Amino acid sequence: MLESSAQILAGPLSGVKVLDLTTVVMGPFATQILAQLGADVIKVESPDGDNMRHVGPMHSPGMGHIFLNANAGKRSVVLDLKRPEALEAALRLAERVDVLISNVRPQAMARLGLDYESVRARNPRIIHVSCCGFDQEGPDAARPAYDDLIQGATGIPWLTLRYGAPEPGYAPVTLADRVTGLHAVYSVTAALYSRERTGHGQAIVVPMFEALAQFVL
């Protein structure tokens, strides 16, 4: 049976709802792809907005080019999650979505009351995805991470020197952010498939260091 053009345009993740608590590049890159696959992505921003809003060049204030690219195709809501009423609003949203994804450190998510156990109490079928710097069972679990730090830790600057650069250097792209974002995308799609088979949601941790180390090796 042939699909209609409307069905094709809807995308394979049509009907999937994603609550996006990510900022900067790694998380928004992942949720951008989920949106392109058809998911309904609701991006939550603080009153100050995603940091990348303010990185130029830009035509209009608060509309940096990287922000616009990484957040196209999403819906948006402003919530100050440190306020009890805003946190409750986020939890009400979490009750009605399939996936919650963040790149806030898990320890901070727990302090807010948005960790997996807290959210699962409101939505047992939730797929809770935490994009973070390091594996949460290792000694660096609580450390923050950025693209350049992870590139350095996984040997990218040494590799550029080893293979002909005059001095060590980073890859000229946010490589760690984007590789980790791709790991998050396939983790979400695999978890959605698992939930269809088992009826159960799950917690997923996508660590930058381990993701890029596996990619480099």
PyMOL commands that set and color helices and strands:
alter all, ss='L'
color gray80, all
select helices_A, chain A and resi 5-10+26-36+51-54+65-70+84-94+106-112+116-122+147-153+156-162+175-198+208-216
alter helices_A, ss='H'
color red, helices_A
select strands_A, chain A and resi 17-21+40-45+75-78+99-102+127-132+202-207
alter strands_A, ss='S'
color yellow, strands_A
deselect
rebuild
show_as cartoon
